[in-house]
């Protein structure tokens, strides 16, 4: 399991989100709220470090659902990218009981994380009639898990047959690891396809692009969060893309965390932002393929940074792009953009999009 040390988590606030939606640095509310979020993260990570030890700090991320329970002594980790679920406990009294309850709860969590708090050990995860992981995990008899009885039976099987033990510092860590089905990513993509189609039609954005961005941003994890407080399936930031989208819709202010953690709202907001990029901020690019490359890169690093690759003057940048072939624009953005993350992002999203043309 990949551990995220506290020093990697508590970073100074950036003016670019994990998915790079840029915003004016003078926004005092953004600075205040981001500092507040950093304090929350610091306190939370400190709690984990005190209980588990420095080398065992693990916190939720864009592609990792991590939820603590049992006064922080038990945790569930769903790695949506790798397709694995690990339940661990350092409970000194009856660790198997702690594991059993966490396994059941994790297998049955719902897909709406709006009221979930991943930065505490609060018992706020609601068991759902249609679990998020339904069909993505099969029990020891090869059956999907929808109800508590089957989840409990599978938990008993795992504890009896798959229980593992390791030492970390002064702690004994008991765990079970559950593999997800090989096509787990495809199953989650299909789950959100109706919402994606609705947003694609509403905003005139190719649904294959929406799906590709969802895959690269979150691996279709509706609980996705980041150290810079990007939220949900498309990793939308309240104070940047969220503000732009609300303004586009004629709304004042910014979307709330619970609003952006609702899957349908998140897909709508992320797609609306893509439509702003392609129809407004980067509309001066005439070739649709070149514009798509620019939009993808801008979703990660901002429209301004895309244009500055070609010229510090906006009009000249558009002219330079329009004088290049799409292949040349792609080459320029993947080799000359100042952000290595943005260079890789265009490559990854463009490749992922090819697999969603069949949807």
N, C-alpha and C positions, 0 to 999 in steps of 0.2 A: 504494500500500500504506500502510495506516495505521501510523504509527510510534508506539511507546509509549516516551516518554522515561523515563529512570531516575528522575527526580523524581516521576513519576506512579506508579511501581511500588513504590518502597521507602517504604511508608507505615506510620505507627505502627499497632500491632495494635488492631483494633476488637473490641468485644464482640458484634458482629453479623457473621456471615459474609457472603460475597458473595450468598448466598441467604437470609441473615438469621436463621438458627436461633439463638435467643438462649440464653445459658447464664450460670451464676453466675460473676461476675467473680472470686470468691475461689478458683476452681479453679487451684491453683498449677501443676499439670502442664500445663494449657492455656496458661498464660502462658509457662511455660518453653519448651514446644514451639513456640509461636507466635513467640517471640523467636528461637529457633533457626532457624525457617523464614525469618524476616526476614533473618537473617544470611546464610543460604544464598542467598536471592534477591539480596541486595546484592552478594555476591561474584560470583554468576553475571552479573548486569547489568554489574558492573565489568569482567569479562572481555570481554563483548560490546562495551562502550564503548571499551575499549582497542584492540580489533581493528578494529571497524567504524566507530567515531566516535559521538559523542553523539547525533547526529540519526538514527542508524541502529539504535538499540537496539530489538530486537523480541523479545518473550518470549511464550510460550504463555499462553493465556487460556481462558475458558469456551468460546468459539466459534472459537478459533484454535489449531490445532496448529502449533507451531513447533519444529523439531528441527535442531540444529546438528551438523555433522560436519566431517571434514577439518581438525581442530584449530581449530574455530570459523570457518574461512574459507568454509564453504559452509552454506547453510541451506535448509530446506524449510518453506513456510508454506501450510497449508490453511485457508482462510477458509470455515468451514462455513456461515456466515450468508449471505455473498455468493455462495458457490458457485464459488470460484476457487482455483487452486493456483499458487503462485509459487515457483520454485526459483532461488536467487541464489548467486553466488560472487564473492569478491574474490581468489581464488587467483591469484597472479602467474605461476605456472608451469602451463601446460596447463589453463586454466580450463574448457574444454569437457569434458575428461575428468572433472573434479570434478562438473560439472553433470550429465553423463550418468549417473554412478553415483547421484547424489542423486535424479534423476528415476526411475530404475528402483526404487530402494528405497522411495521415497514411493508410487509407484503400487501396490506390492505389500505394503505394511504390513498386518498383521493387525488384528483388531478388539479384541484383548485387550491392554490397555496395562499390565497389572498389574506387569510387570517393567521397564517403560520409564522412563528418566530423562530428562525434558525439560529438566533444568537442568544439563546437561553436554553434552559432545560425544562421550559414550560410544557405542560401536557396539552398542547393545542393542535395536535394532528388528528383530524377527524377521519375515522374509518369510513370508507365509502362503499356504496353498493356496486359501483363500477370502479374497482381499484386502478390506479395509474399503471400498475405493473401487470394488470390482467393480460394474459397471453404472452407476456415477455419473460415470465418465469414459469417453469413446469415443476410439479412436485415429483417425489420419488416414484410415482406411478405414471408419470408422463402427462398429468392433467393440469390445466390452468387453475389458478387459485382465485376464487371470487368471495368465498364465505369464510367466516371465522373458524368453523369446524375443520375445514380442509387446511387452513393456515396453521392451526394448532397441531394437527396431526403431522404436518410437514416439519414444523418446529421440533416436535418430539423426535422425529426421524433424524433430523440434522444433529441434534444434541447427542443422540445415541450413537450415530455413525460417522459424523463429520467434525466433531469437536476438536479444536486445536488449542494448543497452549504454547505460549512463548513468554520469555522474560524481557522486561525493559526496565532498566534501573532496579528499583526496589519492588516493582510491580510484577505480578503474574497476570498476563492478559489472556483471557479465554475468548475464543472466536469461532465463528462459522462463516464460510464463504459460499455464496450461492451464484452459480453462473446464470446469466440470462441467455435466452435463445439466440442462435446466431444472427437472425434477422431482426433483432430488437429495434435497431434504428429505423428500419423500414416500417415496422409496426407503429412506432410513435409518429412517424411522418404521416401515415394514413389516418391516424387518430385526429390530426389537426387539419387534414385536407379540406373538409367543408369550410372551415374558418378561413383558410388560405384562399380558397376559390372565391369566397365572398369578398374578401379584401382586395384580391387581384382585380376583380370586376369593378369594384367601387372606385379604385384609384388608378386603373389602367397600368398596372405593374404585372409583369410576367410572373405567373405563379411558380415557375421553376426557379426564378431568382429568389423569391421569398423563401422557398423551401431550402435552397442552398445556404442562404444566410442563417436561417434557423439552425441548420446542421452545424455550421462552422461556429456560430455564436454559443450554442447551448447543447448541441446534440439532442435537441427536442426535450430539454429538461424544463418543465414549467416552473420549478422552484429555483431557477438559475439566478444567482446573485454574484456580485464581484466586489473586490476591495474598494472600487470607486463607485459602488452602489448602482451599477447598471443592473437592470431588472428584467427577469422573464425570458421567454423563448427567444426574443429578438434583441435582448440586452439593451433596452431603451433606458436612457437616463432622464429622470424627471426634469432636471434644470436645463437641459440642452435640447435634445431632440423632442422631449416631452413638451417643452415650452413652445417650440416651433410648431409642433402639430396642433396644440391647443389654439395657438394664434391662427393657424390655417383654418381651424374649425369655428373661429369666431368666439372662442372661449378665453376667459381671463385666467392667468396664473399657470399652474402646472398640474399634471396628473399626480394623484397620490400613489404611494407604494402599493396599496391594496388594489387600486385601479390597474396599475401596470403589471401586477402579478396575476391578474385574471387573464387566462390564455387568449380569449377572444379580443379583449381590449388591447393586449400586448401586440398581437398580430396586426390589429387595425392600426395601432400607433406606429409600429415599425414600417408597415407598408405605406402609410401616409407620409412618413419621412422619406422613404425611397421615392415617392411621387414628387415630393418637393425637390429632391436632388435632381431627378431627371427632367422635371417639367419647369423648374424655376432656376435653381442655383447653377445647374450645368446645361441649361437648355440651349446655350450658344454653341454646343457641339453638334454638328450637323449629321455626322454618320452615326446611326443607331448602335452599331457595335462598339465604336469608340466611346460613345456616351455611356454605354453599359459598363465598360471597363472603368471609366471615370467615376460612375455612380457607386460601383462596388468599392473602389478604393476610398471614396469620400465617406461611405457609410462607416468605415473604420477610422479614417484620419481627418475627415472634414473636407468640404469642397475647396476651401481656400488653399489647403496644402496641395491638393491635386493640381490646381491651376498654377501655383508657384513652381511646380516642377518644370513648366514650360515657359513662364515669364512672370515677373513680379507685377506686370500690368495685366489686368483681367482681360481686356479686349485683345491684347497681343497674345495672351495665352490661348484664347479661343481660336484666334487666327492660326497660331502655330499648330494646334491640335488638328484643325480642319485641313491643314496642308500635309498631314501625315496619314498613312494608311492605318487601319485598325491594328494591324500587326505591329506597326512601329509605335503606336500609342501604348499598346500592351507592353512592349519591350521597354519603353521609357519608364512607365509606371512601376514595372517590376525590377528595374535596375537603378533608377535615379531618384525615386521618392526618398525623402530623408528618413522616413520611419521604416525600419526593417520589418516591423510587425505589419505595416500597411502593404509593403511589397509582397510579403508572404500571403497576406489576406486575399489579395486579388488572385493569386495563383490558386489558393485553396477553394475559394468560392467559385471561380470560373470552372474548375475541374468538377466540383460537386454539382454544379448546375446541370452539367451534361447528363447526369444520372436521373434527373427529375423531369426531363423533357417527355418521358414516357407516361407521366402521371396524367 
